[in-house]
């Protein structure tokens, strides 16, 4: 079985998405380590999962040190340049403060009044998807529970049948003893 080309869109299956996230996160951190070792450079990677869990890698002594270096480089690049030119040249170039603010905002609850209609629509879609996943998990759980209870019911019915057979066997044995006892008494 060979590799297949993945279309760049969100993976719909939640478990497959989590497995993909885990593998790609590990691969990204591995590549960051390799880049740091092979090229003798400082590398920092910050990753937030969909649930807000922080994953990070830093080749330097501390993440703060790398972010401070980043901020000083951005500030020195900004001197004599307008901000718009900087962003048009490097669209993802953020200052240290903006980076920290973005990271911090990802960890806090969103404020609905500050969100755009598009953000609210995206949030609604995410909630609907989560609700569908919850309903699916609930249905699967209930189906498994029902199957388990049906198996348990069958097992209990078999045990009841077995015990009834034992009880009937004991009753028959007692009747035989009584018959035998009467025959013995009649002979004497």
N, C-alpha and C positions, 0 to 999 in steps of 0.2 A: 504494500500500500504506500503510494508516494504522497508527496506533499501536494496540496492544491492551493491555488491562488485564492486568497481571501479578498472579498469585496470590502472596501473600507467603509463600513457602516457598523452601527452598534449590533453586537451579537444578541439575538432575542432570547435565547435560552439562558436563564440565570446561572445555572451551574456551569455551563460551558463558558459563559462570560467570566465567572469567577476564576475558573481554571486558567483561562487565557490571561486574565489580569495577573494572576500569581506567576505564571511562567514568564510573561513578558516583563514584569517588574523585576524578577530575578535576573533575567537576561540583560535588562538595562543596567542594573547595578553591577553585574559581572563585567559588562563592557566599560562602565565607568572605572572600575578597579583596574582593568587591563590598560585603559588609556592613561590612567595615573601612573602605573608602574612602567609601562613601555616608553612613555614620552616624558616622564618626570614632571608632571604638571599637577596642579591642585584641581580637584574635581569635586563638585557638590551636586547631589541629586536630591530633589524633594518631590515626593509623590504622595498625593492624597487619594485614598480610595473613595468610592461612591458614598460610603458610610462615614467619611470624614477621618478615617484612621490615617495617621502619618507614618510614612516610610521614608527613611532618609539614608544617604550615604555621603560621607565626607572623607576625602583622602588626607586632608590637613588635620591639625590638632583639634580644631573645632569648627563647627558650621559657622559660628559667628565670625571667625577669622576670615573665612572664605567670603562671606557676605559683606564684611567690612572692606575687603579688597575689591569686591565687585562695586560697592558704592563709591569707593575712592576713584576707581577707573571711570565709572560713569560720570562722576563730578568733574574729573579732569578732561574727559571728552566733551562735556557740555560747555566748558569755558571757551568763549568766543564763538559758540554755535548756538543757533536757535533750536528750541526743543522740537519743533515740528520737523526740522531737517534731520535731527537725530532719530526720530521715530520713523520717518520715511525711509531712512537708510537701514535702520535695524528695527523693524516693527515690533519685536518682542523685547526690546531693551528697556528694562525698568530700573528705577533707582532703588536703593536699599530700602528706603522708607516705603515705597510703593509695593515692593516685594513682600516686606514684612506685613504691611496692611492687607495685602491680598491673602496671604497665608492665614493671618488672624481672622479675616472675615469668613474664610472657609470653615473655620472651627465654630463660629457663632451662629445663632439662629438668624435666618434672614428676616429683614423687616419688610413686610408686605408693601407698605406705603412707598418704599424706595425702589420697588421693582417695576420694570416696564411691562407693557402688555405681553411682549414676546417672552420675557422671563416668566411671567405668570402662566402663560400658555405652556411653556416648557415644564414648569413645575407641575401643572395640572396633568400633563402627559406622563411625567414620572410617577405621580401619585396614582394615576389610573393603572399604569404598568405594575406598580407595587401592589395595588389592590388585586389585580388579576393574579399575580404570583401568590399572594396570600390565599385567595380563594382556591387556586389550584392546589396549594400545599394542604389547605384544610380538607378539600375533597379527597386528596390522596390519603391523608391521615385517617379520615373517616372510613374510606374504603378498606384500608388496611385493618382498622379496628373492627369493622364489620366482618371481614374475612377471618380475623383472629377469633372473634366471638363465635362465628359459625363452626370453625374447627373445634373450638372448646365445647360447643354444644354437641357436636358429633361424638367427641371423646367421652363426654359425660353420659350420653345416651348408650354408648358401647359399654361403659362401666356399669350403668344401671342394668343393662341386659345381662351382663356377666354376673352381677350380684343376684339378680332375679333367678338366673340359672342355678347359682349356688344355693340360694334359699329354697328353690323348688327341689333341688337334690337333697337338701337336709330334711325337708318335709317328707319326701318319699322314703328316705332312710328311716325316719322316725316311724312312719306307717309300717314299714317292713319289720322294724323292731317290735312294734306293738303286735303285729300279726304273729310273729315268731314267738313272742312272749305268751300270747294266748294259746297258741298251739302247744307250747311246752307245758303250760298250766293244765290244759285239758288232758294231756297224756298222763300226768301225774296223778 
